[in-house]
Amino acid sequence: MSGDRVFSVTDNAHLLALDRLTGKKVWDATMGDIKDGYSATAAPLVIGDLVLSGIAGGEEGARGFVDAYRISNGERAWRFWTVPARGEKGSETWIGNAIDHACGATWLTGAYDPALGLTYWTVGNPCPDFNGDERKGDNLWTNSVVALDVKTGGMKWYFQFTPHDTHDWDANEPIILLDESWEGRPRKLLVHADINGFFFVLDRTDGKLLLASEMGKQDWTKGYGKDGHPIINPNFESTFEGTMVCATGTPKWSSSALDLQSKWMFVKLSEGCSAVRKSATPSVMGQRFFGGSFGTRGPGGQSYIHAIDIHTGAKTWEYPMLSGGFGGTGLLGTAGKLLFFGESGGTFTALDSQTGIAVWHFETGQNWRASPMTYMVGGKQYVALAGDGGIFSFALSQ
């Protein structure tokens, strides 16, 4: 929202401005054409007199971007392309023909630092997902976070979590900004739990890597070097026969939470291994295309809530989710040391955020998608969660 206007995207890649009192459409901006694979999914981000939005279409060949529009009239102020055009800076990291339909979607809402005048957006995977034969190189700026000047859309810095991704490890997971002492001096930090199995801490002023820590079982890399690049294990890339790869990563949509007192970040993890196969089948523009598939599943498959010390990357506690597998909602932490989330089996759960011990369960039989929220009415705090059958709201009491 901004003033009397409400902003929303549509699944055919339009950005709408509505009058919040009447619902009347004020303006309608077309971000991309569905014939080119474009769609949109996430909430827009209002910054001053601009409203920003990313796009989806990461398996349909759509070239990713972040757009900024003027709140007053819907005029586009700037666009940042997440994949360079041929001949532009960064295009040297795309060797082959895939650069023309290279994806790099921006389907999760970004973040904003008003002091630095920067907005931060995570970028999705390159296309085709599992076959990198026609896109040799690091494939910038896919699988990255980019820091953009809010006024111009110019990129100040980037950090790539997974160069030359061939496993659909897009970086569209939540980022959290905080100001915190780091190794004895104040730093402006960006923290991010990535689906490639690593927890990252960056300096958000310049993108310097401060910490890259394993969140669980993974076998694709020996870790990250001082240059910020992963040290890749041999025989890791996808093959036509199938290559078994293990990683413990974060679900893509789900919100994370942060306790500002303990400096612990709470993330939902899903572990597992699978044989990744690439395919030589050509893509068809505008149709979903992966260039391969996840094949035989290996060991694992459990989902957890982890508490991670942001200064060390160490796990402080672990909660195995009741339903075992992937699914459920994001996380909501409160100052009262509670952590709320919906489990994929339909249970609404509260944990003690300092111990990871469950203090409350409520069975609903719902399929959760939304994340919990909290609000105050008449001096009393409530926590609510939306499900298929309605909205469930609970009062918190001591």
C-alpha positions as CSV (number, residue, x, y, z in Angstrom):
1,M,0.0,0.0,0.0
2,S,0.9,3.6,-0.4
3,G,-1.6,6.3,0.7
4,D,-5.0,5.4,-0.9
5,R,-3.5,2.9,-3.3
6,V,-3.2,-0.8,-3.2
7,F,-0.8,-2.6,-5.5
8,S,-1.0,-6.2,-6.8
9,V,0.4,-8.3,-9.6
10,T,-1.6,-10.6,-11.8
11,D,-0.6,-14.1,-13.0
12,N,-0.3,-12.7,-16.6
13,A,2.4,-10.2,-15.5
14,H,0.5,-7.0,-15.0
15,L,1.0,-4.6,-12.1
16,L,-2.2,-3.0,-10.9
17,A,-2.9,0.1,-8.8
18,L,-6.3,0.1,-7.1
19,D,-8.1,2.7,-5.0
20,R,-8.2,1.2,-1.6
21,L,-11.6,2.8,-0.7
22,T,-13.5,1.8,-3.9
23,G,-11.5,-1.0,-5.5
24,K,-11.5,1.0,-8.7
25,K,-8.5,0.4,-11.0
26,V,-6.3,3.5,-11.1
27,W,-3.7,2.2,-13.6
28,D,-2.5,-1.0,-15.2
29,A,1.1,-1.6,-16.2
30,T,2.0,-4.5,-18.5
31,M,5.3,-5.9,-17.3
32,G,5.7,-8.8,-19.8
33,D,3.8,-10.8,-22.4
34,I,2.5,-14.3,-21.5
35,K,3.5,-15.4,-25.0
36,D,7.1,-14.7,-24.0
37,G,6.7,-16.9,-20.8
38,Y,6.0,-14.0,-18.4
39,S,3.9,-14.3,-15.2
40,A,4.0,-12.7,-11.7
41,T,3.5,-14.0,-8.2
42,A,4.8,-11.9,-5.4
43,A,3.7,-8.7,-3.6
44,P,5.1,-5.5,-5.0
45,L,7.5,-3.4,-2.9
46,V,6.7,0.3,-2.3
47,I,9.8,2.6,-2.0
48,G,9.1,6.4,-1.8
49,D,7.3,7.4,-5.0
50,L,8.1,4.1,-6.8
51,V,6.5,0.6,-6.7
52,L,8.9,-2.3,-7.6
53,S,8.0,-5.7,-8.9
54,G,9.8,-8.8,-10.1
55,I,8.4,-11.4,-12.5
56,A,8.0,-15.2,-12.7
57,G,8.5,-17.5,-15.7
58,G,11.7,-19.2,-14.8
59,E,10.9,-22.4,-16.7
60,E,9.2,-20.7,-19.6
61,G,12.2,-18.9,-21.1
62,A,11.3,-15.5,-19.8
63,R,14.3,-13.2,-19.3
64,G,14.2,-12.0,-15.7
65,F,14.0,-8.4,-14.6
66,V,13.1,-6.0,-11.7
67,D,10.9,-3.1,-12.7
68,A,10.1,0.2,-10.9
69,Y,7.0,2.2,-11.7
70,R,5.9,5.7,-10.6
71,I,3.1,5.5,-8.1
72,S,1.4,8.6,-9.6
73,N,0.7,7.3,-13.1
74,G,2.2,3.8,-13.6
75,E,5.0,5.0,-15.8
76,R,8.0,2.8,-15.8
77,A,11.0,4.5,-14.2
78,W,13.6,1.8,-14.7
79,R,14.2,-1.8,-15.5
80,F,17.1,-4.0,-14.4
81,W,17.7,-7.2,-16.5
82,T,18.9,-10.2,-14.4
83,V,20.6,-11.7,-17.5
84,P,22.8,-9.5,-19.8
85,A,22.1,-9.3,-23.5
86,R,24.7,-10.5,-25.9
87,G,27.8,-8.2,-25.9
88,E,26.9,-6.6,-22.6
89,K,29.0,-6.9,-19.4
90,G,28.4,-10.3,-17.9
91,S,27.5,-12.0,-21.2
92,E,30.9,-13.5,-21.3
93,T,29.7,-15.9,-18.5
94,W,27.2,-17.4,-21.0
95,I,28.9,-19.5,-23.5
96,G,26.4,-21.0,-26.0
97,N,22.9,-20.2,-27.2
98,A,21.0,-20.4,-24.0
99,I,21.6,-16.7,-23.2
100,D,18.7,-15.7,-25.5
101,H,16.1,-17.4,-23.3
102,A,18.1,-17.6,-20.1
103,C,15.4,-17.1,-17.3
104,G,16.7,-15.7,-14.0
105,A,13.2,-14.9,-12.6
106,T,12.6,-12.5,-9.7
107,W,9.5,-14.1,-8.3
108,L,10.0,-13.3,-4.6
109,T,9.6,-9.8,-3.1
110,G,12.9,-7.9,-2.5
111,A,14.1,-5.9,0.5
112,Y,15.1,-2.3,1.0
113,D,17.7,-0.3,3.0
114,P,16.6,3.4,3.2
115,A,19.9,4.5,4.6
116,L,21.9,3.1,1.7
117,G,19.3,3.7,-0.9
118,L,19.6,0.1,-2.1
119,T,17.0,-2.6,-2.8
120,Y,18.0,-6.2,-2.8
121,W,16.4,-8.9,-5.0
122,T,17.2,-12.6,-5.2
123,V,17.4,-14.1,-8.7
124,G,16.2,-17.5,-10.0
125,N,17.9,-20.3,-11.9
126,P,19.2,-20.2,-15.5
127,C,17.4,-22.1,-18.3
128,P,17.3,-24.9,-19.1
129,D,17.3,-25.9,-15.4
130,F,19.2,-29.2,-15.6
131,N,21.1,-28.9,-18.8
132,G,24.0,-26.5,-18.9
133,D,25.6,-27.6,-22.2
134,E,24.5,-24.4,-24.0
135,R,25.4,-22.0,-21.2
136,K,28.9,-22.8,-20.1
137,G,30.3,-20.3,-17.5
138,D,28.9,-18.8,-14.3
139,N,25.7,-17.6,-15.9
140,L,25.5,-14.2,-14.2
141,W,23.3,-12.9,-12.5
142,T,21.2,-16.0,-12.0
143,N,21.2,-17.7,-8.5
144,S,22.4,-14.4,-7.0
145,V,21.3,-11.5,-4.9
146,V,21.7,-8.1,-6.6
147,A,21.9,-4.7,-4.9
148,L,20.2,-2.0,-7.0
149,D,20.2,1.8,-6.7
150,V,16.6,2.6,-6.0
151,K,16.7,5.8,-8.1
152,T,18.2,4.4,-11.2
153,G,18.1,0.6,-11.1
154,G,21.8,0.4,-11.5
155,M,23.5,-2.6,-9.9
156,K,25.9,-1.7,-7.1
157,W,27.0,-5.2,-6.4
158,Y,26.0,-8.9,-6.7
159,F,26.8,-12.1,-5.0
160,Q,26.2,-15.4,-6.8
161,F,25.3,-18.3,-4.4
162,T,25.4,-21.1,-7.1
163,P,27.4,-20.4,-10.3
164,H,26.3,-22.4,-13.4
165,D,23.4,-24.1,-11.6
166,T,22.3,-27.4,-13.1
167,H,20.0,-28.5,-10.2
168,D,17.2,-25.8,-10.1
169,W,18.8,-24.2,-7.0
170,D,17.3,-20.7,-7.6
171,A,18.2,-18.2,-4.9
172,N,14.5,-17.1,-4.4
173,E,14.5,-17.6,-0.7
174,P,14.0,-14.9,2.0
175,I,16.7,-12.4,2.9
176,I,16.9,-10.5,6.2
177,L,18.7,-7.2,6.7
178,L,20.1,-6.2,10.1
179,D,22.7,-3.9,11.6
180,E,24.9,-5.9,13.9
181,S,28.4,-6.0,15.4
182,W,30.6,-8.4,13.4
183,E,34.0,-9.4,14.6
184,G,34.1,-6.4,16.9
185,R,32.8,-3.6,14.6
186,P,29.4,-2.5,13.4
187,R,28.3,-4.0,10.0
188,K,25.3,-3.8,7.8
189,L,24.4,-7.4,7.3
190,L,22.3,-9.4,4.8
191,V,21.5,-13.0,5.9
192,H,20.2,-15.7,3.6
193,A,19.5,-19.4,3.8
194,D,19.9,-20.8,0.3
195,I,18.4,-23.9,-1.3
196,N,21.9,-25.1,-2.2
197,G,22.4,-26.1,1.5
198,F,24.4,-23.1,2.8
199,F,23.7,-20.3,5.2
200,F,25.2,-16.9,4.1
201,V,26.1,-13.7,5.8
202,L,27.1,-10.8,3.5
203,D,28.0,-7.2,4.1
204,R,25.1,-5.4,2.3
205,T,27.1,-2.3,1.6
206,D,29.5,-4.1,-0.8
207,G,28.4,-7.7,-1.1
208,K,31.5,-9.1,0.7
209,L,31.1,-12.7,1.9
210,L,31.4,-12.9,5.7
211,L,30.2,-16.4,6.3
212,A,29.1,-19.5,4.3
213,S,28.1,-22.4,6.5
214,E,26.6,-25.8,5.8
215,M,23.1,-26.2,7.1
216,G,23.1,-30.0,6.8
217,K,24.1,-32.9,4.6
218,Q,25.4,-31.9,1.2
219,D,28.0,-33.4,-1.2
220,W,28.3,-30.9,-4.1
221,T,31.0,-28.6,-2.7
222,K,33.9,-28.5,-0.2
223,G,32.7,-25.0,0.9
224,Y,33.4,-21.5,-0.3
225,G,36.7,-19.9,-0.9
226,K,37.9,-16.4,0.1
227,D,36.9,-15.2,-3.4
228,G,33.3,-16.1,-2.6
229,H,33.1,-19.0,-5.1
230,P,32.2,-22.5,-4.1
231,I,34.9,-25.2,-4.3
232,I,33.0,-27.7,-6.5
233,N,33.4,-31.5,-6.0
234,P,34.1,-33.5,-9.2
235,N,31.3,-35.4,-10.9
236,F,28.7,-33.0,-9.5
237,E,26.9,-31.7,-12.7
238,S,23.8,-33.4,-14.1
239,T,24.3,-36.1,-16.7
240,F,22.1,-37.9,-19.2
241,E,22.4,-41.1,-17.0
242,G,21.6,-39.2,-13.8
243,T,24.0,-37.9,-11.0
244,M,23.1,-38.4,-7.4
245,V,23.4,-35.2,-5.5
246,C,22.5,-34.4,-1.8
247,A,21.7,-31.0,-0.3
248,T,19.8,-29.7,2.7
249,G,18.1,-26.5,1.6
250,T,15.4,-24.1,2.4
251,P,11.9,-24.2,0.8
252,K,11.7,-21.4,-1.6
253,W,8.5,-19.6,-0.6
254,S,8.6,-19.9,3.1
255,S,9.5,-16.9,5.3
256,S,12.3,-17.1,7.8
257,A,12.4,-15.4,11.2
258,L,15.1,-13.7,13.3
259,D,15.4,-13.3,17.1
260,L,17.2,-9.9,17.5
261,Q,18.2,-10.8,21.1
262,S,19.8,-14.2,20.6
263,K,20.8,-13.4,17.0
264,W,19.4,-16.7,15.9
265,M,17.7,-17.1,12.5
266,F,14.9,-19.7,12.2
267,V,14.6,-21.5,8.9
268,K,12.7,-24.4,7.5
269,L,14.9,-27.0,5.9
270,S,14.2,-30.0,3.7
271,E,16.9,-32.6,3.2
272,G,17.3,-35.2,0.6
273,C,19.2,-36.7,-2.3
274,S,18.2,-37.4,-5.9
275,A,19.6,-38.4,-9.2
276,V,19.5,-35.3,-11.5
277,R,19.2,-36.1,-15.3
278,K,19.6,-33.7,-18.1
279,S,17.8,-34.0,-21.5
280,A,18.7,-32.8,-25.0
281,T,15.1,-32.1,-25.9
282,P,14.8,-28.6,-27.3
283,S,12.7,-26.0,-25.5
284,V,9.5,-24.4,-26.8
285,M,9.2,-20.7,-25.9
286,G,6.4,-20.0,-23.4
287,Q,6.0,-23.6,-22.3
288,R,7.4,-25.1,-19.1
289,F,10.8,-26.7,-19.8
290,F,13.4,-28.0,-17.5
291,G,15.9,-29.6,-19.8
292,G,15.9,-32.7,-17.6
293,S,14.3,-34.0,-14.3
294,F,14.9,-35.2,-10.8
295,G,15.2,-39.0,-11.1
296,T,15.6,-41.6,-8.5
297,R,15.2,-40.3,-5.0
298,G,18.0,-41.2,-2.5
299,P,18.0,-41.2,1.3
300,G,16.5,-38.4,3.3
301,G,13.3,-36.6,2.9
302,Q,12.8,-35.2,6.4
303,S,11.9,-31.5,7.0
304,Y,13.1,-29.6,10.0
305,I,13.0,-26.2,11.7
306,H,16.6,-25.1,12.5
307,A,17.8,-22.3,14.7
308,I,21.1,-21.0,13.3
309,D,23.5,-18.7,15.1
310,I,24.1,-15.9,12.5
311,H,27.6,-15.3,13.8
312,T,28.9,-18.8,13.5
313,G,26.4,-20.6,11.2
314,A,26.1,-23.3,13.9
315,K,22.8,-25.1,14.6
316,T,21.5,-24.3,18.1
317,W,18.5,-26.6,18.0
318,E,16.4,-28.7,15.6
319,Y,12.8,-29.6,15.4
320,P,11.6,-32.4,13.2
321,M,8.3,-31.4,11.6
322,L,5.4,-33.7,12.4
323,S,4.5,-34.5,8.8
324,G,8.1,-35.4,7.9
325,G,8.1,-34.2,4.3
326,F,8.2,-30.8,2.5
327,G,5.3,-28.4,2.8
328,G,3.6,-26.1,5.3
329,T,4.0,-22.4,5.9
330,G,6.8,-19.9,6.7
331,L,7.8,-18.9,10.2
332,L,6.7,-16.1,12.5
333,G,8.8,-15.3,15.6
334,T,7.6,-13.1,18.5
335,A,9.3,-11.1,21.2
336,G,7.6,-13.5,23.7
337,K,10.0,-16.2,22.5
338,L,7.5,-18.1,20.5
339,L,7.9,-19.4,16.9
340,F,4.7,-20.2,15.0
341,F,4.2,-22.1,11.7
342,G,1.8,-24.5,10.0
343,E,2.9,-28.0,9.2
344,S,2.1,-29.7,6.0
345,G,-0.2,-32.2,7.8
346,G,-2.5,-29.4,8.9
347,T,-1.2,-28.8,12.4
348,F,-0.6,-25.2,13.6
349,T,2.4,-25.3,15.9
350,A,4.2,-23.0,18.4
351,L,7.7,-23.7,19.6
352,D,9.8,-22.2,22.4
353,S,12.2,-20.3,20.2
354,Q,15.1,-20.7,22.6
355,T,14.8,-24.5,22.9
356,G,12.9,-25.7,19.9
357,I,10.5,-27.6,22.2
358,A,6.9,-27.6,21.1
359,V,4.6,-25.8,23.5
360,W,1.3,-25.9,21.6
361,H,-0.3,-27.8,18.7
362,F,-3.7,-27.2,17.1
363,E,-5.1,-29.7,14.6
364,T,-7.0,-28.0,11.7
365,G,-7.0,-30.4,8.7
366,Q,-6.0,-27.5,6.5
367,N,-3.5,-27.3,3.6
368,W,-1.3,-24.4,4.7
369,R,0.2,-22.0,2.1
370,A,0.2,-18.6,3.8
371,S,2.6,-17.6,6.6
372,P,1.3,-16.7,10.1
373,M,0.8,-13.1,11.1
374,T,0.4,-11.3,14.4
375,Y,-1.6,-8.2,15.4
376,M,-2.9,-6.2,18.4
377,V,-6.5,-5.3,19.2
378,G,-7.5,-3.6,22.5
379,G,-4.1,-4.3,24.0
380,K,-4.3,-8.1,23.3
381,Q,-2.0,-9.9,20.9
382,Y,-3.4,-12.4,18.4
383,V,-1.7,-14.7,15.9
384,A,-3.6,-15.8,12.7
385,L,-3.1,-18.2,9.8
386,A,-5.1,-18.5,6.6
387,G,-6.0,-22.0,5.3
388,D,-8.2,-23.5,2.6
389,G,-11.2,-23.5,5.0
390,G,-10.8,-20.0,6.4
391,I,-8.7,-17.9,8.7
392,F,-7.8,-19.2,12.2
393,S,-7.0,-16.6,14.9
394,F,-5.8,-17.2,18.4
395,A,-5.3,-14.9,21.4
396,L,-1.9,-15.0,23.1
397,S,-2.1,-14.9,26.9
398,Q,0.4,-15.3,29.8
